[in-house]
Amino acid sequence: MSYIDKNNLLTTFSNSKNKIVLELGCGNSKQFQNSIAIDIVDMPGVDIICDLNKGFSFIPDNSVDEIYSSHFMEHIDDLGVMMREIYRILKPGGRKIMTVPHFSNPYYYSDYTHRNAFGLYSLCYFSKSIYFKRQVPVFYNDIDFQITSVKIEFKSRWKIQNFFVKQFGKIVNHNKTLLEYYEANWCYAIPAYELKFIIEKV
């Protein structure tokens, strides 16, 4: 696999006693100063350049404490491959924290580079534990993440509407039942903006 380690950071995976944090698809700038940023395009904040659709075999198993991504996972060609790679490199107890567009976001389908739509249950397919009342098949793979948090975010570019949808979001996120009811019944009447997931390798 081809990659460019711009800042010679790959040695830290085996030698460092510090917390190792990855940012996937960071774009122009990192969100976390001490993270190791990986992207396909060489930009100022990127530490390692590679095509993440091909995985990251250059990162050792069980070597990463946390992995962050924001509006990145929807661009991946094969979500199953990416989730297996994330599971492989995370330490036991390590976390993946990700933000993706909700499938009802009216802007989601405008971007031709989007490959995956996400809803409340999308990561349940990668967990043997029951998080929501509605259950999904889990026999597609042997990955077993623990889902610790799922939140739906509401935003609007119009100021007054933004205020009201944020208040609505507080109600919807009050408990899992309301989240499920919203997605099944209200999501096209009051579209969501994005989802925030926190999952943990058990």
C-alpha positions as CSV (number, residue, x, y, z in Angstrom):
1,M,0.0,0.0,0.0
2,S,1.3,3.5,-0.8
3,Y,1.3,6.2,1.7
4,I,3.4,9.3,2.6
5,D,4.3,9.9,6.2
6,K,5.1,13.6,5.9
7,N,6.2,14.1,9.5
8,N,7.6,10.6,10.3
9,L,4.8,9.9,12.8
10,L,4.4,6.2,12.2
11,T,7.2,5.4,14.6
12,T,5.0,6.8,17.4
13,F,2.6,3.9,17.1
14,S,5.0,1.4,18.6
15,N,7.3,3.7,20.7
16,S,5.0,6.3,22.2
17,K,3.5,6.0,25.7
18,N,1.3,8.9,24.9
19,K,-2.4,8.7,23.8
20,I,-2.6,8.1,20.1
21,V,-5.4,9.9,18.3
22,L,-6.2,9.7,14.6
23,E,-8.3,12.2,12.5
24,L,-9.6,10.6,9.3
25,G,-10.3,12.9,6.4
26,C,-9.3,16.1,8.3
27,G,-9.3,18.4,5.2
28,N,-7.7,21.8,5.5
29,S,-7.1,21.7,9.3
30,K,-7.1,19.4,12.3
31,Q,-9.7,19.7,14.9
32,F,-7.3,18.3,17.6
33,Q,-3.9,19.7,17.8
34,N,-2.1,16.5,18.9
35,S,-3.8,14.2,16.6
36,I,-2.3,12.4,13.6
37,A,-4.3,13.5,10.6
38,I,-4.8,11.2,7.6
39,D,-6.3,12.3,4.2
40,I,-6.0,11.5,0.5
41,V,-5.1,15.1,-0.4
42,D,-1.9,16.8,0.8
43,M,-3.1,19.8,2.8
44,P,-1.3,21.8,5.6
45,G,-2.9,19.9,8.4
46,V,-2.4,16.4,7.0
47,D,0.3,14.2,8.5
48,I,-0.1,11.0,6.4
49,I,-1.3,11.0,2.8
50,C,-3.1,7.8,1.6
51,D,-6.2,6.5,0.0
52,L,-8.3,5.5,3.0
53,N,-10.6,3.5,0.8
54,K,-7.8,0.9,0.7
55,G,-7.5,0.7,4.5
56,F,-4.4,1.5,6.5
57,S,-2.4,-1.6,6.8
58,F,0.6,0.5,7.8
59,I,-1.0,1.1,11.2
60,P,-0.4,-1.8,13.7
61,D,-3.3,-3.8,15.3
62,N,-4.5,-2.5,18.7
63,S,-2.4,0.6,18.6
64,V,-4.8,3.6,18.6
65,D,-6.7,5.1,21.5
66,E,-9.2,7.3,19.7
67,I,-10.3,7.9,16.1
68,Y,-12.2,11.0,15.1
69,S,-13.9,11.9,11.8
70,S,-16.3,14.6,10.8
71,H,-18.3,14.4,7.5
72,F,-15.9,11.7,6.2
73,M,-17.5,8.3,6.6
74,E,-20.2,9.1,4.0
75,H,-17.5,9.4,1.4
76,I,-16.0,5.9,1.9
77,D,-16.5,3.3,-0.9
78,D,-17.0,0.3,1.3
79,L,-18.2,1.1,4.9
80,G,-17.7,-2.6,6.0
81,V,-14.0,-2.5,5.1
82,M,-13.5,0.8,6.9
83,M,-15.3,-0.4,10.0
84,R,-13.1,-3.6,10.1
85,E,-10.0,-1.5,9.8
86,I,-11.1,0.8,12.5
87,Y,-11.8,-2.1,14.8
88,R,-8.5,-3.7,14.0
89,I,-6.3,-0.7,14.9
90,L,-8.2,0.5,18.0
91,K,-7.0,-0.7,21.4
92,P,-9.5,-2.6,23.5
93,G,-11.5,0.2,25.1
94,G,-10.5,2.6,22.3
95,R,-13.2,4.9,20.9
96,K,-14.4,5.9,17.5
97,I,-16.2,9.3,17.5
98,M,-17.8,10.3,14.2
99,T,-20.1,12.9,12.8
100,V,-22.0,12.2,9.5
101,P,-25.0,13.7,7.7
102,H,-28.4,12.3,8.6
103,F,-30.1,10.7,5.6
104,S,-32.9,13.3,5.8
105,N,-30.5,16.2,5.4
106,P,-31.7,18.0,2.3
107,Y,-28.1,18.8,1.3
108,Y,-26.9,15.2,1.6
109,Y,-27.8,14.2,-2.0
110,S,-26.3,17.3,-3.6
111,D,-22.8,16.0,-3.1
112,Y,-22.0,13.4,-5.7
113,T,-19.0,12.1,-3.7
114,H,-21.3,10.8,-0.9
115,R,-21.5,7.0,-1.0
116,N,-23.2,6.1,2.3
117,A,-26.4,7.4,3.9
118,F,-26.6,7.1,7.7
119,G,-29.5,6.7,10.1
120,L,-29.9,5.8,13.8
121,Y,-29.3,2.1,13.2
122,S,-26.4,2.3,10.8
123,L,-23.7,1.3,13.4
124,C,-26.0,-1.2,15.1
125,Y,-25.0,-3.6,12.2
126,F,-21.5,-3.6,13.7
127,S,-22.5,-4.3,17.3
128,K,-23.8,-7.5,19.0
129,S,-25.3,-5.5,21.8
130,I,-28.8,-4.1,21.8
131,Y,-28.8,-0.3,21.8
132,F,-32.2,0.6,20.3
133,K,-35.5,-1.2,20.7
134,R,-35.5,-2.0,17.0
135,Q,-33.0,-4.7,16.3
136,V,-31.0,-5.3,13.0
137,P,-29.2,-8.3,11.6
138,V,-25.6,-8.6,13.0
139,F,-24.5,-11.7,11.1
140,Y,-22.8,-9.8,8.2
141,N,-19.5,-9.5,10.0
142,D,-17.7,-10.4,13.3
143,I,-17.2,-6.8,14.5
144,D,-18.5,-6.1,17.9
145,F,-18.4,-2.4,18.9
146,Q,-20.2,-1.2,22.0
147,I,-22.4,1.8,21.0
148,T,-22.2,4.3,23.8
149,S,-24.0,7.4,22.3
150,V,-26.1,8.3,19.3
151,K,-27.4,11.9,18.9
152,I,-29.2,13.7,16.1
153,E,-28.2,17.3,15.5
154,F,-30.6,19.9,14.0
155,K,-29.4,23.0,12.2
156,S,-30.8,25.5,9.7
157,R,-29.1,28.2,7.7
158,W,-32.1,30.5,8.6
159,K,-31.6,32.1,12.0
160,I,-35.2,31.9,13.3
161,Q,-35.7,28.4,12.1
162,N,-32.3,27.4,13.5
163,F,-33.5,28.4,17.0
164,F,-36.7,26.3,16.8
165,V,-35.1,23.2,15.3
166,K,-32.4,23.2,18.0
167,Q,-35.1,23.3,20.7
168,F,-36.8,20.5,18.9
169,G,-33.5,18.6,18.9
170,K,-33.3,18.8,22.7
171,I,-36.7,17.1,22.9
172,V,-35.9,14.4,20.4
173,N,-32.5,13.5,22.0
174,H,-34.1,13.2,25.5
175,N,-34.3,9.4,25.2
176,K,-33.9,6.6,22.7
177,T,-37.6,6.1,22.2
178,L,-38.1,9.6,21.0
179,L,-35.1,9.2,18.7
180,E,-36.6,6.1,17.1
181,Y,-40.0,7.7,16.9
182,Y,-38.6,10.8,15.2
183,E,-36.7,8.9,12.6
184,A,-39.6,6.6,11.8
185,N,-42.3,9.4,11.6
186,W,-41.0,12.9,11.6
187,C,-37.7,13.0,9.8
188,Y,-39.0,14.2,6.4
189,A,-41.3,16.8,8.0
190,I,-38.5,18.2,10.2
191,P,-35.2,17.1,8.5
192,A,-32.2,16.5,10.7
193,Y,-28.7,17.8,9.9
194,E,-26.3,15.2,11.2
195,L,-25.7,12.3,13.5
196,K,-23.0,12.0,16.2
197,F,-21.9,8.5,17.2
198,I,-19.5,7.3,19.9
199,I,-18.6,3.6,19.7
200,E,-16.1,1.6,21.7
201,K,-14.0,-1.5,20.9
202,V,-14.9,-4.2,23.5
